[in-house]
Amino acid sequence: MDDQGNRLAGAGAQIPARLRAVGPGWHLLLERLHTQLKVAVPGYRVTDVSEKVGGLRIHVTTGEQTVPEGVRVLVAASVAEAATTCEFCGAVGRPRSRKDAPEGWIQTVCDPVTRTGPPTRS
């Protein structure tokens, strides 16, 4: 995915403004995280939402000097869930490299037979 969602939202947006930065398979878990963060810290902001080496990266700021432990736990749970969720369709997935070769890019995707979204690049 490109970083268009992050560029358009600018610094200090909340998760809904950053959804386009990752594939649609991760949108539901990010929307759930947004709901949880709004309860914990209504004015939270994200400085980055992206995919890197097959994993979800989320950087949150809360206006406090250190991010509260509860916020870190929520973010860590979403990152862990993304590691087993296809970025394209939301089905159960795993990190894979191109054609399952050890070199090249890595993305978290499902088995091609179960995929309901667009195919992965090959």
C-alpha positions as a Markdown table, in Angstrom:
| # | Residue | x | y | z |
|---|---|---|---|---|
| 1 | Met | 0.0 | 0.0 | 0.0 |
| 2 | Asp | 1.2 | 3.5 | -0.5 |
| 3 | Asp | 1.4 | 6.1 | 2.2 |
| 4 | Gln | -1.4 | 8.3 | 0.7 |
| 5 | Gly | -3.7 | 7.9 | 3.7 |
| 6 | Asn | -0.9 | 9.2 | 6.0 |
| 7 | Arg | 0.1 | 12.1 | 3.7 |
| 8 | Leu | -3.5 | 13.3 | 3.3 |
| 9 | Ala | -4.4 | 13.2 | 7.0 |
| 10 | Gly | -1.3 | 15.1 | 8.1 |
| 11 | Ala | 0.1 | 14.9 | 11.6 |
| 12 | Gly | -2.3 | 14.5 | 14.4 |
| 13 | Ala | -5.2 | 12.7 | 12.8 |
| 14 | Gln | -7.2 | 9.8 | 14.3 |
| 15 | Ile | -7.3 | 6.4 | 12.8 |
| 16 | Pro | -10.3 | 6.8 | 10.4 |
| 17 | Ala | -8.3 | 9.5 | 8.5 |
| 18 | Arg | -5.5 | 6.9 | 8.1 |
| 19 | Leu | -7.3 | 3.8 | 6.8 |
| 20 | Arg | -6.2 | 4.2 | 3.2 |
| 21 | Ala | -2.6 | 3.7 | 4.3 |
| 22 | Val | -3.2 | -0.1 | 4.7 |
| 23 | Gly | -5.2 | -2.7 | 2.9 |
| 24 | Pro | -9.0 | -3.1 | 3.5 |
| 25 | Gly | -8.5 | -6.4 | 5.4 |
| 26 | Trp | -7.1 | -4.4 | 8.3 |
| 27 | His | -9.7 | -1.7 | 8.3 |
| 28 | Leu | -12.1 | -3.5 | 10.7 |
| 29 | Leu | -9.5 | -4.1 | 13.3 |
| 30 | Leu | -8.3 | -0.5 | 13.0 |
| 31 | Glu | -11.9 | 0.8 | 13.4 |
| 32 | Arg | -12.3 | -1.3 | 16.5 |
| 33 | Leu | -9.0 | 0.1 | 17.9 |
| 34 | His | -10.3 | 3.6 | 17.1 |
| 35 | Thr | -13.4 | 3.0 | 19.2 |
| 36 | Gln | -11.4 | 1.6 | 22.1 |
| 37 | Leu | -8.9 | 4.5 | 22.0 |
| 38 | Lys | -11.8 | 7.1 | 21.9 |
| 39 | Val | -13.0 | 5.6 | 25.2 |
| 40 | Ala | -9.6 | 5.5 | 26.8 |
| 41 | Val | -8.2 | 8.8 | 25.5 |
| 42 | Pro | -10.8 | 10.8 | 23.4 |
| 43 | Gly | -8.2 | 13.2 | 22.1 |
| 44 | Tyr | -5.6 | 10.6 | 21.0 |
| 45 | Arg | -3.8 | 11.1 | 17.7 |
| 46 | Val | -1.8 | 8.8 | 15.4 |
| 47 | Thr | 1.4 | 9.9 | 13.8 |
| 48 | Asp | 1.7 | 6.8 | 11.6 |
| 49 | Val | -0.4 | 3.9 | 10.4 |
| 50 | Ser | 1.4 | 1.7 | 7.9 |
| 51 | Glu | 2.4 | -1.8 | 6.8 |
| 52 | Lys | 6.0 | -2.7 | 7.2 |
| 53 | Val | 7.6 | -6.1 | 6.6 |
| 54 | Gly | 4.2 | -7.7 | 6.7 |
| 55 | Gly | 3.2 | -6.1 | 10.0 |
| 56 | Leu | 0.9 | -3.3 | 11.0 |
| 57 | Arg | 2.7 | -0.2 | 12.5 |
| 58 | Ile | 0.7 | 2.2 | 14.6 |
| 59 | His | 2.2 | 5.2 | 16.4 |
| 60 | Val | -0.1 | 6.9 | 18.9 |
| 61 | Thr | 0.3 | 10.1 | 20.9 |
| 62 | Thr | -2.0 | 11.1 | 23.7 |
| 63 | Gly | -0.7 | 14.5 | 24.7 |
| 64 | Glu | 0.9 | 13.1 | 27.8 |
| 65 | Gln | 4.7 | 12.7 | 28.1 |
| 66 | Thr | 4.4 | 8.9 | 28.0 |
| 67 | Val | 1.7 | 6.9 | 26.3 |
| 68 | Pro | -0.5 | 5.3 | 29.0 |
| 69 | Glu | 0.0 | 1.5 | 29.5 |
| 70 | Gly | -3.7 | 0.9 | 28.6 |
| 71 | Val | -3.2 | 2.5 | 25.2 |
| 72 | Arg | 0.0 | 0.5 | 24.5 |
| 73 | Val | -1.9 | -2.7 | 25.3 |
| 74 | Leu | -4.7 | -1.8 | 22.9 |
| 75 | Val | -2.3 | -1.0 | 20.1 |
| 76 | Ala | -0.2 | -4.1 | 20.8 |
| 77 | Ala | -3.4 | -6.3 | 20.6 |
| 78 | Ser | -4.3 | -4.8 | 17.2 |
| 79 | Val | -0.8 | -5.2 | 15.9 |
| 80 | Ala | -0.8 | -8.9 | 17.0 |
| 81 | Glu | -4.2 | -9.4 | 15.4 |
| 82 | Ala | -3.0 | -7.9 | 12.1 |
| 83 | Ala | -0.1 | -10.4 | 12.1 |
| 84 | Thr | -2.7 | -13.2 | 11.5 |
| 85 | Thr | -5.1 | -11.3 | 9.4 |
| 86 | Cys | -4.9 | -10.9 | 5.6 |
| 87 | Glu | -4.3 | -7.3 | 4.7 |
| 88 | Phe | -6.5 | -7.7 | 1.5 |
| 89 | Cys | -9.6 | -9.5 | 2.7 |
| 90 | Gly | -9.5 | -9.9 | 6.5 |
| 91 | Ala | -9.4 | -13.7 | 6.5 |
| 92 | Val | -6.9 | -15.6 | 8.5 |
| 93 | Gly | -3.5 | -15.0 | 7.1 |
| 94 | Arg | 0.2 | -15.2 | 7.8 |
| 95 | Pro | 3.3 | -13.2 | 6.7 |
| 96 | Arg | 4.5 | -14.4 | 3.4 |
| 97 | Ser | 7.2 | -13.4 | 0.9 |
| 98 | Arg | 6.6 | -13.2 | -2.8 |
| 99 | Lys | 5.9 | -16.8 | -3.9 |
| 100 | Asp | 6.9 | -17.9 | -0.4 |
| 101 | Ala | 10.6 | -17.3 | -1.4 |
| 102 | Pro | 12.8 | -16.1 | 1.5 |
| 103 | Glu | 13.8 | -12.9 | -0.3 |
| 104 | Gly | 11.7 | -10.0 | -1.4 |
| 105 | Trp | 8.8 | -8.1 | 0.2 |
| 106 | Ile | 6.7 | -9.6 | 3.0 |
| 107 | Gln | 2.9 | -9.1 | 3.4 |
| 108 | Thr | 0.4 | -10.8 | 5.6 |
| 109 | Val | -2.0 | -12.6 | 3.3 |
| 110 | Cys | -4.4 | -15.5 | 3.4 |
| 111 | Asp | -4.2 | -18.7 | 1.3 |
| 112 | Pro | -5.1 | -17.8 | -2.4 |
| 113 | Val | -8.0 | -20.3 | -2.3 |
| 114 | Thr | -9.7 | -18.5 | 0.6 |
| 115 | Arg | -9.1 | -15.0 | -0.6 |
| 116 | Thr | -12.2 | -12.9 | -1.4 |
| 117 | Gly | -10.3 | -9.7 | -2.1 |
| 118 | Pro | -7.9 | -8.6 | -4.8 |
| 119 | Pro | -5.0 | -11.0 | -5.5 |
| 120 | Thr | -1.5 | -10.3 | -4.1 |
| 121 | Arg | 1.2 | -9.0 | -6.4 |
| 122 | Ser | 3.5 | -11.6 | -7.8 |
